[in-house]
Amino acid sequence: MKAAKEETVHLQALTESPRAAANTGAADNDDYDPHEHRQLPKPTNNWETLVHLLKSSLGTGILAMPQAFARSGLITGIVATVIAAIIITHCLHVLVRSQYAACKMHRVPQLSYTESMRATLVAGPSSLRPCANSAAIAVDVFLVVYQLGICCVYIVFIADNIKKALAPDPTVPRNTLRCTPRLPSPMDIWNSRGTTNVLPLFKGIALENNMKTPKAFGKPCGVLNVGMTIIVLLYVAVGALGYTYCVNNCSDSITLDLPHGPLATSVIVMFAIAIFISYGLHCYVPVEVVWKGYVLPRLQSSGAPPRRLFLAEYGLRITLCLITFVLAVAVPRLGLFISLFGALCLSALGIIFPAIMEMVLSAISKAGRSRLLLLKDIVLLFVGVVGLVAGTYTALLAIVTSFQPKVQ
């Protein structure tokens, strides 16, 4: 606790004095290794970190892959999945390296995503320093919106699948398993066409901060590359096999296309229970960000008593929970929710912000390869902005269209 408090005080001092931040560690930070100064109560090993990465990435998004393949086609879907995975994995490497560089520059053991963005811009060119706090707030906003969006997706997923499990199939007795093959021909799969605006939803979390051996996270055969390889293979397998089964009639979740019967019902119920348990984990993130970052400091500065702090915290928890339920009821479209929050938040958190951080740090270090690095980051920035604008617009348009009556 003492070390964390010292880090916060040091970072606040840097934020308040941009010139000092730019000069801190400029000449003597080469011998400082943030990894060696981290004091973690329960650090995770490589295997535990890999399991955490897989658990955090394999949610409802993977069950929507057959529908994504149905809209893009099998070949386009596979290629788009691999390309998206390569870009996201590279940007995660960029984010981890940028966080490490920010920690080394300011001589602190570790920084959160938000603190890294603020610390990077504070130490950057003078024209960017006034934007440090705004950029940090933007990171928090996207984090909160993304996590609440996942909670909305989970609510819709649970409702749709419970409805599927409880709805009787009029053509088959409840105690039998109906299996109706709908396998297309190879040419039908190859020639399938559709829109390519649905990309897979990848969730990347910086687990490196909690590792016992953080240097192993970003190695060529480290936790991140191995984990993302497994994730891509699973996404492609579920997408291809699910699409091969339902072709162009894929639902928002492949579980909704399972045949009626006790086996399928048990699978659907287990998925619903697992997602229900995960809801609290994802809702924890926006609560922590909003409460500790914005609400609690203001209440403490105003001298609020402990009882008021207690009521305010639980009021915030209930409010955020109700917001997710209201949004889920207002827009009960699972696939469109996944597309919207993926395009809106992952483009910013996964591509745009890491590229900006690397550009600023490259300008500070004045590396010899900065021109090539700058070009690469500009391309990433362009891809992220296009994905954010085009993807968000397409998803919102699809949501609006889905509520309009169909013309016969």
Secondary structure, 3 states (H helix, E strand, C coil): CHHHHHHHHHHHHHHHCHHHHHHCCCCCCCCCCHHHHCCCCCCECHHHHHHHHHHHHCCHHHHCHHHHHHHHCHHHHHHHHHHHHHHHHHHHHHHHHHHHHHHHHHCCCCCCHHHHHHHHHHCCCCCCHHHHHHHHHHHHHHHHHHHHHHHHHHHHHHHHHHHHHHCCCCCCCCCCCCCCCCCCCHHHHHHCCCCCCCCCCCCCCCCHHHECCHHHCCCCCCHHHHHHHHHHHHHHHHHHHHHHHHHHHCCCCHHHHCCCCHHHHHHHHHHHHHHHHHHHHHHHHHHHHHHHHHHHHHHHHCCCCHHHHHHHHHHHHHHHHHHHHHHHHHCCCHHHHHHHHHHHHHHHHHHHHHHHHHHHHHHHHCCCCHHHHHHHHHHHHHHHHHHHHHHHHHHHHHHHHHCCCCCC
